Structure formats: structure tokens, C-alpha cells
Amino acid sequence: MRLFLKKILWFSLLVTGLLLIGEFIVRSIETSYIYKAEWLRKNGDKVNTLVLGSSHTYYGVNPSILGDSAFNLANISQTPEYDFAMLKEFHPYMKNLKRVILPVSYFTFRDPVLEEMDRGLCVQYKVGMKLPLHSDYSLYNLCLTDFKSYSGRLRNLVASQELNRCDSLGFGLGFDLSHRDANWKMGAKERAKDLTQDSPGRASVVEKVLEELTDYCRKHNIEVIFITTPVWSGFREAMNDGQYREMRAEINEIKMERGIRYFDFFSSEDFTDEDFHDSDHLSDIGAEKLTRMLRDSL
């Protein structure tokens, strides 16, 4: 019995050691989060326009086309709380920052906090970007917490697959029209359903965060631009009209109270099927078109 327990103990120590070695390796692998944080800390003084937000701007606004020394700091599922936290974290490195572009989407005022949606992404912000939203002693400061991502990154390293999926200015890669699913239209109804929340959501909380963000920018002479990116017509047909009206009412109230420019491309007829990668994300062609339209509007 004693020998058996010793074997169990040694096996446990071996597994723990391997996991900790894996933790060290995973932390050293560059991701888009690590890349963006390091780039801004080294080159932030070159940035005049900063793009924040979720996947809608990550894949939808291309800084190289926008010009004006722009950088894309948007990330998948990024909520307004994380937008504001990153703005405050990296602003000291961006002494020439003049403008912030922030998306307002169908789900903006109803999505739950990121910690409830995807704990793994919270790890990326804490470990990869060193964002001080969570304690150094929290589980968010451990890649092992998100074991799926942890093991996946190790597998990708062995397979020599690239993990940094953004370009040199932070624009998201992989949504090329050539990579679009042949049946992409079929997912519109399900996608709209996934982004629809029956409860009132966090409207008051998100509104307060956006107000604090705009107040911060005003204090530092930074212009805030709100933008709603296009969605495919099939998505609009399947969405909840009440949730959409709520989104429009909330952002229009903030816009009017604070005199912020707002560019709404949600139902724009300028975008055709080839401009979409899926029902609510633009393809590379659509992103080029949107960015040029936004540039001309600015």
C-alpha cells in the first residue's frame, strides 16, 4: 500500500512539473494580445487614432487603410469595460493620441461581463497584456486556468502553426473572402439568436462605462467616434427588433449628451454579399470598403 501511494505521489509531482513547464512555455508564445501590448509600449507615440472594440472592428477596420497613424486594439468579444481599461493602460504610451474609434453593436448593452462569457479571454488580457483588472494572485494570471487554450497553444507550437493572427497594425486576419464557409448564410438566424438576450441586460452598467470613457477622452482632448458596423440582411431579419431599438436609443442618448460623432453602417445598402465573411462580420473586402467610407467620413 505504501509503495502504491509513493507511486501516486511521484506521478502527481511529475504531472504537476510538466504542467508548470507547459505554463512557462505557453507564456513565452507570442499571441495577438502579447503583440499588441508590446507594440504599443514600444511604439505608442506613433499612434494618432486608436481602434477599440470587439470582433466587429477587429476584423472590420483596417488601420493601414484608415491612415492617420492608426492602430487596432480591438479583440474578439472585447467588452466596453476592457476597452476603457486598455485605453487607460496604454494611453501613457500614446502621447499623440487624438482619436478613439469605438463600436456599438446589436449586443453591446446586453452582453454579460467577459468573465461570464469566456474566462480564457480574461487570461489573455491578464497574462498577455498585463492588464491590471485582476489580481496577480487570481486564476486569471495562470494560463492553465483555460486548459483548452493552454493545450491548443502547445499543440500549435509543435505543429509550427502561427498563433499571432493580426497584422503589424493589429488588424485581424483570417476573415478573407476566400476562406468563407460556402453555407455562411445558413447561420444568420442562429447567430442572431445567440446574440439576443431575453433579459434587459447590462444597459445601465455599459452606459456608465461609455460615459466614463468619453469623459476620460474629453479630459485628455481625445475625440471619440462611435461606429456601428454593417450586418448582412439575413441577420437583420432574424434579430430582435426590441433589442436593436434599445441599442439605438442608448447610443443616441450618449451621443446627444456628449456631442459625439456616430457613424451607423448597420443597414447600409452599400455592402453586398461579397463584403461579408459571415452574417455579422465583414470579409477582407468588406473591411476595406468600410474603412475607406469611415476614412472619408472622418
C-alpha positions, 0 to 999 in steps of 0.5 A: 500500500505504501509503495502504491501511494509513493507511486501516486505521489511521484506521478502527481509531482511529475504531472504537476512539473510538466504542467508548470513547464507547459505554463512557462512555455505557453507564456513565452508564445507570442499571441495577438494580445502579447503583440499588441501590448508590446507594440504599443509600449514600444511604439505608442507615440506613433499612434494618432487614432486608436481602434477599440472594440470587439470582433466587429472592428477587429476584423472590420477596420483596417488601420493601414487603410484608415491612415492617420497613424492608426492602430487596432486594439480591438479583440474578439468579444472585447467588452466596453469595460476592457476597452476603457481599461486598455485605453487607460493602460496604454494611453501613457504610451500614446502621447499623440493620441487624438482619436478613439474609434469605438463600436456599438453593436446589436449586443453591446448593452446586453452582453454579460461581463467577459468573465461570464462569457469566456474566462480564457479571454480574461487570461489573455488580457491578464497574462498577455497584456498585463492588464491590471483588472485582476489580481496577480494572485487570481486564476486569471494570471495562470494560463492553465486556468483555460486548459483548452487554450493552454493545450491548443497553444502547445499543440500549435507550437509543435505543429509550427502553426502561427498563433499571432493572427493580426497584422503589424497594425493589429488588424485581424486576419483570417476573415478573407473572402476566400476562406468563407464557409460556402453555407455562411448564410445558413447561420444568420438566424442562429447567430442572431439568436445567440446574440439576443438576450431575453433579459434587459441586460447590462444597459445601465452598467455599459452606459456608465462605462461609455460615459466614463470613457468619453469623459476620460477622452474629453479630459485628455482632448481625445475625440471619440467616434462611435461606429456601428458596423454593417450586418448582412440582411439575413441577420437583420431579419432574424434579430430582435427588433426590441433589442436593436431599438434599445441599442439605438436609443442608448447610443443616441442618448450618449451621443446627444449628451456628449456631442459625439460623432456616430457613424451607423453602417448597420443597414447600409445598402452599400455592402453586398454579399461579397463584403461579408465573411459571415452574417455579422462580420465583414470579409477582407473586402468588406473591411476595406470598403468600410474603412475607406467610407469611415476614412472619408467620413472622418 
